[in-house]
Amino acid sequence: MTSLEEVTSNGYSPTALNLPHPVGPVLPAPDIAIVREVRRIVADRLAQRLQAQPVERLDARRELARSLVSAELAERGRERVRRGQDPWSVELEMVTSRAVMAALFGMGRLQPLIDDPAVENVEVDGHENVWVSYADGRDERHAPVADSDAELIEILQLLAARTGTSERTFSSAHPALHVRLEDGSRLSAVAWTTPKPHVVIRRHRVRDVDLDDLVRLGTIDTVLAAFLRSAIRAGKNVVVTGLQNAGKTTLVRALANEFDPMERFATIEKAYELHLHELPARHPRVVAMEAREGSAELDATGRRAGEVTLTDLLQSALRLNLRRIIVGEVLGPEVLPMLEAMSTGDGSLCTLHARSAQHAVDRIVTLCMSTGAPMTDAFAYRLLAGSVDLLVHVEIFDDTTRGGRRHRYVSQIIEIAGLGESNRPATTSVFGPGHDGRAIPLHRPQCLPDLIRAGFDASLLDHRAGMWDGPLIGGAR
């Protein structure tokens, strides 16, 4: 048997095992080789059982796994007796069972990073090359999270088998994995198409946030807060743009928290990231919808059996008596029903990857053209012009190389007001980058009367340098 120190060095901490700290009698430590072997056997059996009969509730999955662990350990105990060996003690069998359950439903040596509230992102490039980004801007290298790339892949395969309302696979046939962890973090992984497995875990540290909170965080100033608040109240359709990790989802959360509490709206996401349905005091009438990947088998149409796409969810949402629809991230064919929802409703929101607000216009049209629907670029521009009211762009400025921190801030707001010349949307740069990149008022929007009726003080646009609280550390770019 191994010592408790060896157990913790392999990722099974006393807390993860639910073991008491060594005060008084110390329980025997489980054999790590046996823990890994039992975990592998039980994981296979659990995946088979869940594939034959899906179990949606996590607590029910845990109970099923616990029964499989008990059965396997009991059989191993009987085999020891048949071979003339001493039977396991009750205490040893108990701690071994707990260790297997921790390995099954935890993330091994990744789990402490997921549990650390100061961690913002985790990047794993092979089992031994691990980098952690903290909320204060630090990037630090971390100890290996597995003994080999094969073990790391095994952890991810087990995670895929037990996550969500349907079984996901992570294999050479399906080399990409995108799942939501129990704490709401998002995990993305790829393997087989790369020399080594790569994993990224993005934490959602700020959930219950409003525009005033973003002012305090330095993402917007008071002028932008008042402008965006009135835009939401006036029912303007807003697309939040930016690069990865720029803070798009956080801004959408803040905008959604400006909805009237009695409004009925839907959130549509590939994996829950907004978590607005977990704020019943703010949103008692939210309809939260999550896509489903489906199984590895294909149906008669060539789709994965049981698959539910964002497009499917959007089409269903249009029949649910909603005022607004929020799409967590528009990446593909869901762009068409999203624009349809915006053109028939008011005050809908979505996020989009783009280098700038202006670039987002062409990106939306490109997505429309790539859906396979019969469409000309002129029609796509017309659809965009009749659906989207405002493009809000979020920038991220990384000053950590000079001892600073990461700064996320709104740099542009562009109004779309119908079609202009050459059948392209007519745009107005209402806010644009100042000398340090942060948004300052440039022009008055055509929708200003609507915003004034919603409570906006138009004189705020006269603050030509904005009302940012202090200079941006790092200076102009």
Phi, psi and omega per residue, in radians:
M1 nan 2.705 -3.125
T2 -1.671 2.832 3.119
S3 -1.417 2.916 3.112
L4 -1.131 -0.583 3.112
E5 -1.115 -0.701 3.122
E6 -1.170 -0.613 3.123
V7 -1.119 -0.832 -3.113
T8 -1.164 -0.570 3.119
S9 -1.196 -0.358 3.106
N10 -1.650 0.220 3.016
G11 1.727 0.010 -3.139
Y12 -1.846 1.525 -3.110
S13 -1.324 2.793 3.069
P14 -0.972 -0.621 3.119
T15 -1.179 -0.783 -3.122
A16 -1.105 -0.595 -3.135
L17 -1.476 -0.083 -3.067
N18 1.100 0.566 3.118
L19 -1.638 2.603 3.054
P20 -1.208 2.614 3.040
H21 -1.183 2.682 -3.012
P22 -1.184 1.251 3.003
V23 -2.129 2.044 -3.024
G24 1.458 -2.695 -3.110
P25 -1.073 2.331 3.127
V26 -1.727 2.221 3.134
L27 -1.204 2.644 3.106
P28 -1.100 2.575 -3.134
A29 -1.562 2.495 3.141
P30 -1.292 2.715 3.045
D31 -1.366 2.063 -3.050
I32 -1.073 -0.633 3.127
A33 -1.102 -0.713 3.111
I34 -1.180 -0.701 3.115
V35 -1.020 -0.808 -3.119
R36 -1.147 -0.710 -3.123
E37 -1.163 -0.785 3.133
V38 -1.155 -0.698 3.112
R39 -1.028 -0.755 -3.099
R40 -1.139 -0.764 -3.127
I41 -1.143 -0.814 -3.112
V42 -1.169 -0.637 3.126
A43 -1.072 -0.745 3.119
D44 -1.113 -0.778 -3.131
R45 -1.161 -0.671 3.136
L46 -1.134 -0.758 3.130
A47 -1.077 -0.701 3.126
Q48 -1.140 -0.752 3.141
R49 -1.131 -0.728 -3.113
L50 -1.251 -0.552 3.102
Q51 -1.228 -0.641 3.116
A52 -1.287 -0.623 -3.116
Q53 -2.538 1.617 -3.084
P54 -0.992 2.453 3.078
V55 -2.147 2.011 -3.022
E56 -1.436 -0.654 -3.045
R57 -1.318 2.285 -3.113
L58 -1.108 -0.700 -3.119
D59 -1.121 -0.606 3.092
A60 -1.196 -0.629 3.084
R61 -1.129 -0.719 3.127
R62 -1.083 -0.767 -3.136
E63 -1.116 -0.703 3.092
L64 -1.086 -0.782 3.121
A65 -1.103 -0.713 -3.127
R66 -1.090 -0.679 3.119
S67 -1.176 -0.654 3.107
L68 -1.170 -0.670 3.092
V69 -1.122 -0.801 3.141
S70 -1.061 -0.728 -3.141
A71 -1.131 -0.746 -3.140
E72 -1.151 -0.761 3.138
L73 -1.176 -0.636 3.113
A74 -1.121 -0.732 3.117
E75 -1.140 -0.679 3.106
R76 -1.156 -0.643 3.093
G77 -1.124 -0.732 3.112
R78 -1.138 -0.655 3.123
E79 -1.123 -0.632 3.078
R80 -1.071 -0.765 -3.134
V81 -1.134 -0.717 3.124
R82 -1.083 -0.547 3.135
R83 -1.486 0.031 3.118
G84 1.466 0.229 3.116
Q85 -1.559 2.830 3.096
D86 -1.172 2.432 3.103
P87 -1.202 2.712 3.059
W88 -1.142 2.563 3.017
S89 -1.301 2.769 3.103
V90 -1.042 -0.688 -3.114
E91 -1.145 -0.728 -3.123
L92 -1.172 -0.718 3.115
E93 -1.120 -0.633 -3.132
M94 -1.149 -0.844 -3.099
V95 -1.210 -0.561 3.079
T96 -1.149 -0.734 3.104
S97 -1.070 -0.748 3.137
R98 -1.145 -0.682 3.131
A99 -1.125 -0.705 3.117
V100 -1.141 -0.742 3.132
M101 -1.114 -0.666 3.092
A102 -1.131 -0.668 3.116
A103 -1.230 -0.586 -3.132
L104 -1.256 -0.754 -2.994
F105 -1.948 0.095 2.999
G106 -1.899 -2.934 3.135
M107 -2.088 0.480 3.113
G108 1.055 -2.313 -3.103
R109 -1.319 -0.116 3.003
L110 -1.385 -0.394 -3.009
Q111 -1.026 -0.753 3.118
P112 -1.027 -0.579 3.107
L113 -1.219 -0.666 3.112
I114 -1.160 -0.579 -3.108
D115 -1.430 -0.241 -3.071
D116 -1.379 2.006 -3.105
P117 -1.154 -0.274 -3.134
A118 -1.487 -0.221 -3.100
V119 -1.406 2.326 3.130
E120 -1.806 -0.803 3.132
N121 -2.497 2.609 3.058
V122 -2.202 2.257 3.119
E123 -2.133 2.148 -3.114
V124 -2.078 2.011 3.118
D125 -1.995 1.397 -2.952
G126 1.499 2.735 -2.985
H127 -1.061 -0.460 -3.006
E128 -1.771 -0.143 -3.070
N129 -1.957 1.588 -2.997
V130 -2.121 2.226 3.122
W131 -2.163 2.411 -3.086
V132 -2.130 2.245 3.060
S133 -1.787 2.256 -3.121
Y134 -1.794 2.825 -3.082
A135 -1.095 -0.462 -3.124
D136 -1.477 0.091 3.073
G137 1.753 -0.126 -3.131
R138 -1.260 2.495 2.947
D139 -2.085 2.081 -3.073
E140 -2.274 2.537 3.072
R141 -1.381 2.482 -3.077
H142 -2.048 2.812 3.107
A143 -1.113 2.757 3.103
P144 -0.940 2.582 -3.106
V145 -1.829 0.033 3.067
A146 -2.798 2.900 3.141
D147 -1.438 -0.257 -3.139
S148 -2.826 2.886 3.064
D149 -1.118 -0.599 3.125
A150 -1.102 -0.699 3.121
E151 -1.199 -0.649 3.094
L152 -1.085 -0.766 3.109
I153 -1.103 -0.660 3.129
E154 -1.100 -0.713 3.090
I155 -1.064 -0.750 -3.134
L156 -1.186 -0.661 3.107
Q157 -1.123 -0.691 3.097
L158 -1.145 -0.713 3.087
L159 -1.063 -0.761 -3.140
A160 -1.080 -0.667 -3.074
A161 -1.211 -0.481 -3.022
R162 -1.868 -0.028 -2.999
T163 -1.680 2.452 2.982
G164 1.462 -3.055 -3.093
T165 -1.574 -0.059 3.054
S166 -2.511 2.721 -3.074
E167 -1.272 2.319 3.059
R168 -1.894 2.729 3.132
T169 -2.119 2.586 3.059
F170 -2.345 1.769 -3.025
S171 -2.687 3.132 3.124
S172 -1.099 -0.461 3.086
A173 -1.382 -0.454 3.112
H174 -2.311 1.377 -2.942
P175 -1.425 0.123 3.115
A176 -2.142 2.487 -3.123
L177 -2.339 2.279 3.084
H178 -2.364 1.959 -3.078
V179 -2.416 2.783 3.024
R180 -1.771 2.217 3.128
L181 -1.397 2.974 -3.052
E182 -1.042 -0.580 -3.115
D183 -1.479 0.045 3.138
G184 1.689 -0.148 3.101
S185 -1.137 2.721 3.137
R186 -1.898 2.241 3.118
L187 -1.978 2.282 3.041
S188 -2.194 2.384 -3.116
A189 -2.500 2.616 3.020
V190 -2.396 2.575 3.060
A191 -2.738 2.982 -3.135
W192 1.225 -0.640 3.033
T193 -1.566 0.019 3.136
T194 -2.290 2.760 -3.127
P195 -1.054 -0.521 3.137
K196 -2.515 2.804 3.131
P197 -1.206 2.484 3.103
H198 -2.167 2.357 -3.096
V199 -2.332 2.383 3.017
V200 -2.245 2.254 3.060
I201 -2.039 2.103 3.129
R202 -1.886 2.138 -3.118
R203 -1.537 2.597 3.040
H204 -1.954 1.516 -3.019
R205 -1.380 -0.562 -3.078
V206 -1.956 1.917 -3.088
R207 -1.930 -0.963 -3.124
D208 -1.522 1.554 -3.017
V209 -2.355 2.481 3.064
D210 -2.186 -3.108 -3.065
L211 -1.118 -0.622 3.101
D212 -1.116 -0.632 3.072
D213 -1.104 -0.680 3.141
L214 -1.194 -0.498 3.022
V215 -1.109 -0.799 3.141
R216 -1.142 -0.560 3.121
L217 -1.379 -0.211 3.135
G218 1.521 0.206 3.123
T219 -1.346 -0.606 3.093
I220 -2.414 2.871 3.020
D221 -1.829 -3.114 -3.059
T222 -1.189 -0.482 3.099
V223 -1.192 -0.836 3.114
L224 -1.089 -0.691 -3.138
A225 -1.065 -0.790 3.141
A226 -1.156 -0.702 -3.142
F227 -1.117 -0.854 -3.104
L228 -1.176 -0.659 3.115
R229 -1.077 -0.773 3.141
S230 -1.221 -0.570 3.101
A231 -1.112 -0.724 3.099
I232 -1.142 -0.775 -3.129
R233 -1.153 -0.510 3.119
A234 -1.446 -0.011 3.091
G235 1.329 0.529 3.122
K236 -1.388 2.450 3.088
N237 -1.456 2.214 -2.992
V238 -2.154 2.301 2.998
V239 -1.931 2.113 3.123
V240 -1.661 2.146 -3.064
T241 -2.038 2.840 3.120
G242 2.772 3.012 3.087
L243 -1.447 3.086 3.121
Q244 -1.059 2.455 3.050
N245 1.178 0.329 -3.130
A246 -1.437 -0.303 -3.132
G247 1.880 0.401 -3.110
K248 -1.109 -0.810 -3.097
T249 -1.120 -0.690 3.121
T250 -1.102 -0.708 3.117
L251 -1.149 -0.694 3.106
V252 -1.112 -0.700 3.071
R253 -0.995 -0.795 -3.112
A254 -1.133 -0.708 3.114
L255 -1.135 -0.728 -3.141
A256 -1.132 -0.541 3.134
N257 -1.293 -0.017 2.998
E258 -1.630 -0.069 3.078
F259 -1.118 2.647 2.966
D260 -1.092 2.345 -3.095
P261 -0.985 -0.430 -3.092
M262 -1.576 0.024 3.119
E263 -1.294 2.432 3.076
R264 -1.707 2.103 -3.123
F265 -2.518 2.929 -3.137
A266 -2.134 2.553 2.936
T267 -1.933 2.285 -3.089
I268 -2.186 2.060 -3.015
E269 -2.495 2.705 3.012
K270 -1.216 -0.669 3.008
A271 -2.531 2.403 -3.072
Y272 -0.981 2.082 3.061
E273 -2.216 -0.526 -3.118
L274 -1.246 -0.683 3.098
H275 1.052 0.482 3.128
L276 -1.209 -0.453 3.109
H277 -1.248 -0.169 3.084
E278 -1.639 0.168 3.106
L279 -2.119 1.183 -3.044
P280 -1.102 -0.446 3.110
A281 -1.186 -0.589 3.113
R282 -1.506 -0.678 -2.991
H283 -2.317 1.340 -3.119
P284 -1.268 -0.222 -3.041
R285 -2.127 0.451 -3.139
V286 -1.367 2.501 3.036
V287 -1.943 1.873 -3.101
A288 -1.649 2.200 -3.082
M289 -2.219 2.372 -3.098
E290 -2.228 2.358 3.125
A291 -1.196 2.842 -3.136
R292 -2.330 2.306 -3.062
E293 -1.290 -0.535 -3.078
G294 1.489 3.106 -3.088
S295 -1.533 3.140 -3.138
A296 -1.312 -0.304 -3.123
E297 -1.381 2.611 3.126
L298 -1.816 2.519 3.092
D299 -1.556 -2.982 -3.055
A300 -1.138 -0.409 -3.121
T301 -1.579 -0.050 -3.121
G302 1.603 -0.001 3.091
R303 -1.520 2.722 3.068
R304 -1.145 2.322 -3.085
A305 -1.049 2.253 3.139
G306 1.455 0.029 -3.102
E307 -1.209 2.389 3.033
V308 -2.246 1.996 -3.059
T309 -1.597 2.964 3.045
L310 -1.064 -0.647 3.101
T311 -1.076 -0.757 3.082
D312 -1.024 -0.792 -3.106
L313 -1.149 -0.708 3.133
L314 -1.095 -0.727 3.125
Q315 -1.135 -0.643 3.071
S316 -1.190 -0.676 -3.092
A317 -1.119 -0.542 -3.124
L318 -1.132 -0.191 -3.137
R319 -1.892 0.213 -3.015
L320 -1.888 0.377 3.046
N321 0.980 0.929 -3.093
L322 -1.869 2.531 2.999
R323 -1.464 -0.721 -3.062
R324 -2.255 2.707 3.030
I325 -2.303 2.327 3.070
I326 -1.972 2.112 3.024
V327 -1.786 2.101 -3.050
G328 -1.004 -0.706 -3.112
E329 -2.767 2.147 3.102
V330 -1.652 2.059 -3.079
L331 -2.182 -0.286 -3.022
G332 -2.748 -2.307 -3.010
P333 -1.122 -0.262 3.098
E334 -1.176 -0.137 3.140
V335 -1.084 -0.627 -3.098
L336 -1.184 -0.912 3.078
P337 -1.129 -0.482 3.078
M338 -1.122 -0.813 3.106
L339 -1.126 -0.610 3.081
E340 -1.119 -0.738 3.113
A341 -1.097 -0.702 3.135
M342 -1.192 -0.615 -3.102
S343 -1.307 -0.392 -3.108
T344 -1.806 -0.244 3.125
G345 -2.088 -2.802 3.070
D346 -2.596 2.528 3.070
G347 1.386 0.403 3.117
S348 -1.420 2.791 -3.065
L349 -2.355 2.655 2.962
C350 -2.765 2.916 3.049
T351 -2.022 2.729 -3.070
L352 -2.651 2.343 3.044
H353 -1.305 2.182 3.109
A354 -2.825 2.673 -3.121
R355 -1.352 -0.446 -3.138
S356 -2.751 2.944 3.113
A357 -1.133 -0.685 3.114
Q358 -1.140 -0.710 3.121
H359 -1.097 -0.516 -3.126
A360 -1.084 -0.546 3.128
V361 -1.046 -0.886 -3.132
D362 -1.220 -0.554 3.127
R363 -1.156 -0.721 3.104
I364 -1.078 -0.753 3.125
V365 -1.126 -0.702 3.108
T366 -1.076 -0.738 3.103
L367 -1.102 -0.707 3.102
C368 -1.060 -0.751 -3.096
M369 -1.237 -0.418 -3.083
S370 -1.567 0.014 -3.127
T371 -1.308 -0.288 -3.086
G372 1.603 -0.129 3.107
A373 -1.282 2.525 3.099
P374 -1.151 1.927 -3.009
M375 -2.756 2.424 3.015
T376 -1.657 2.812 3.115
D377 -1.133 -0.556 3.107
A378 -1.097 -0.713 3.117
F379 -1.186 -0.675 3.130
A380 -1.101 -0.742 3.093
Y381 -1.112 -0.681 3.129
R382 -1.134 -0.718 3.108
L383 -1.088 -0.751 3.108
L384 -1.093 -0.813 -3.089
A385 -1.110 -0.511 3.141
G386 -1.570 0.024 -3.045
S387 -2.082 -0.826 -3.018
V388 -1.644 2.362 3.096
D389 -1.752 -0.746 -3.048
L390 -2.382 2.445 2.968
L391 -1.953 2.117 -3.117
V392 -1.984 2.072 -3.058
H393 -1.832 2.323 3.134
V394 -1.939 2.302 3.121
E395 -1.874 2.713 2.965
I396 -2.185 2.212 3.135
F397 -2.053 1.999 -3.056
D398 -1.672 1.900 -3.129
D399 -1.866 0.274 -3.054
T400 -1.192 -0.458 -3.123
T401 -1.170 -0.351 3.120
R402 -1.902 0.376 3.098
G403 1.498 0.077 3.132
G404 -1.617 -2.567 -3.134
R405 -2.438 -3.141 3.096
R406 -1.462 2.384 3.119
H407 -2.076 2.220 3.072
R408 -2.003 2.275 -3.078
Y409 -2.745 2.690 3.046
V410 -1.328 2.280 -3.117
S411 -1.981 -0.363 -3.090
Q412 -2.586 2.560 2.869
I413 -2.366 2.105 -3.131
I414 -2.003 2.324 3.070
E415 -1.645 2.406 3.006
I416 -1.894 2.094 -3.058
A417 -2.197 1.267 3.080
G418 1.312 -2.935 -3.128
L419 -1.528 2.511 3.085
G420 -2.021 -2.472 -3.126
E421 -1.240 2.635 3.097
S422 1.005 0.486 3.109
N423 1.040 0.416 3.028
R424 -1.739 2.690 3.124
P425 -1.033 2.431 3.054
A426 -1.410 2.133 -3.066
T427 -2.072 2.594 3.054
T428 -2.254 2.196 3.077
S429 -1.401 1.637 -3.119
V430 -1.248 -0.761 3.043
F431 -2.229 2.469 3.109
G432 -2.455 2.978 -3.092
P433 -1.118 2.314 2.981
G434 -1.469 -2.835 -3.065
H435 -1.128 -0.446 -3.140
D436 -1.845 0.147 3.086
G437 1.696 -0.301 -3.116
R438 -1.402 2.600 -2.999
A439 -1.194 2.356 3.036
I440 -2.295 2.698 -3.126
P441 -1.099 2.355 3.102
L442 -2.081 -0.896 -3.083
H443 -2.436 2.758 3.089
R444 -1.505 2.341 -3.093
P445 -1.360 2.746 3.069
Q446 -1.158 -0.460 -3.119
C447 -1.481 0.192 -3.089
L448 -0.947 -0.736 3.100
P449 -1.005 -0.656 3.093
D450 -1.120 -0.703 -3.124
L451 -1.198 -0.672 3.117
I452 -1.100 -0.726 3.091
R453 -1.100 -0.461 3.117
A454 -1.528 0.073 3.039
G455 1.881 0.122 -3.103
F456 -1.374 2.397 3.073
D457 -1.605 1.839 -3.045
A458 -1.081 -0.395 -3.124
S459 -1.157 -0.316 3.102
L460 -1.089 -0.482 3.129
L461 -1.244 -0.160 3.103
D462 -1.408 -0.176 3.084
H463 -1.388 1.514 -2.959
R464 -1.138 -0.356 3.089
A465 -1.784 0.149 -3.087
G466 1.289 -3.013 3.123
M467 -2.305 0.817 3.137
W468 -1.220 2.546 -3.095
D469 -1.545 1.571 3.103
G470 1.497 2.888 -3.108
P471 -1.324 2.738 3.048
L472 -1.327 2.110 3.141
I473 -1.093 2.297 -3.099
G474 1.911 -0.277 3.050
G475 1.328 -3.028 -3.116
A476 -1.224 2.667 3.132
R477 -1.818 nan nan
